[in-house]
C-alpha cells in the first residue's frame, strides 16, 4: 500500500455521510406523512363537529320564520 493512498480517517461503522443523508431523507418523508395524516384527522374532527352543530341547531328550531 502506498503512503499516499491511505487518508488516515477511520471508516464509520454506519457508512459515513451518504448513509446519514439517506436516513435523514427517509425520516423527513415519514415525518411529512405523519403530519399529513394528523392534519387529515383534525380536518375530519372539525367537519364532524360542524355537522353536529348544524344538526343540533336544526333540531331545536320550530317551523316559525323570523
C-alpha positions as CSV (number, residue, x, y, z in Angstrom):
1,X,0.0,0.0,0.0
2,X,1.3,3.4,-1.0
3,X,1.7,6.0,1.7
4,X,-0.4,8.4,-0.4
5,X,-3.4,6.1,-0.8
6,X,-4.4,6.0,2.8
7,X,-6.2,9.1,4.2
8,X,-5.8,8.2,7.8
9,X,-9.5,8.5,8.6
10,X,-11.3,5.7,10.3
11,X,-14.3,4.4,8.4
12,X,-17.6,4.8,10.3
13,X,-19.3,1.5,11.1
14,X,-22.6,3.1,9.8
15,X,-21.2,4.0,6.4
16,X,-20.5,7.7,6.7
17,X,-22.1,10.8,5.3
18,X,-24.0,9.2,2.5
19,X,-25.8,6.9,4.9
20,X,-26.6,9.8,7.2
21,X,-28.2,11.7,4.3
22,X,-30.3,8.7,3.2
23,X,-31.5,8.1,6.8
24,X,-32.3,11.8,7.1
25,X,-34.3,11.8,3.8
26,X,-36.3,8.8,5.0
27,X,-37.0,10.4,8.3
28,X,-38.2,13.6,6.6
29,X,-40.6,11.6,4.4
30,X,-42.0,9.7,7.3
31,X,-42.4,13.0,9.3
32,X,-44.2,14.6,6.4
33,X,-46.6,11.6,6.1
34,X,-47.3,11.8,9.8
35,X,-48.1,15.5,9.6
36,X,-50.4,14.9,6.6
37,X,-52.3,12.2,8.5
38,X,-52.6,14.3,11.6
39,X,-53.9,17.2,9.5
40,X,-56.5,15.0,7.9
41,X,-57.6,13.8,11.3
42,X,-58.0,17.3,12.6
43,X,-60.0,18.3,9.5
44,X,-62.3,15.3,9.9
45,X,-62.9,16.2,13.6
46,X,-63.7,19.8,12.7
47,X,-66.1,18.7,9.9
48,X,-67.9,16.3,12.3
49,X,-68.3,18.9,15.0
50,X,-69.7,21.4,12.5
51,X,-72.1,18.8,11.1
52,X,-73.3,18.0,14.7
53,X,-73.7,21.7,15.5
54,X,-75.9,22.2,12.4
55,X,-78.0,19.1,13.3
56,X,-78.4,20.4,16.9
57,X,-79.4,23.8,15.6
58,X,-81.9,22.4,13.2
59,X,-83.4,20.0,15.8
60,X,-84.1,22.8,18.2
61,X,-85.8,25.2,15.8
62,X,-89.5,25.5,15.3
63,X,-91.0,25.9,11.9
64,X,-91.5,29.7,12.5
65,X,-89.9,32.2,10.3
66,X,-88.1,35.1,12.0
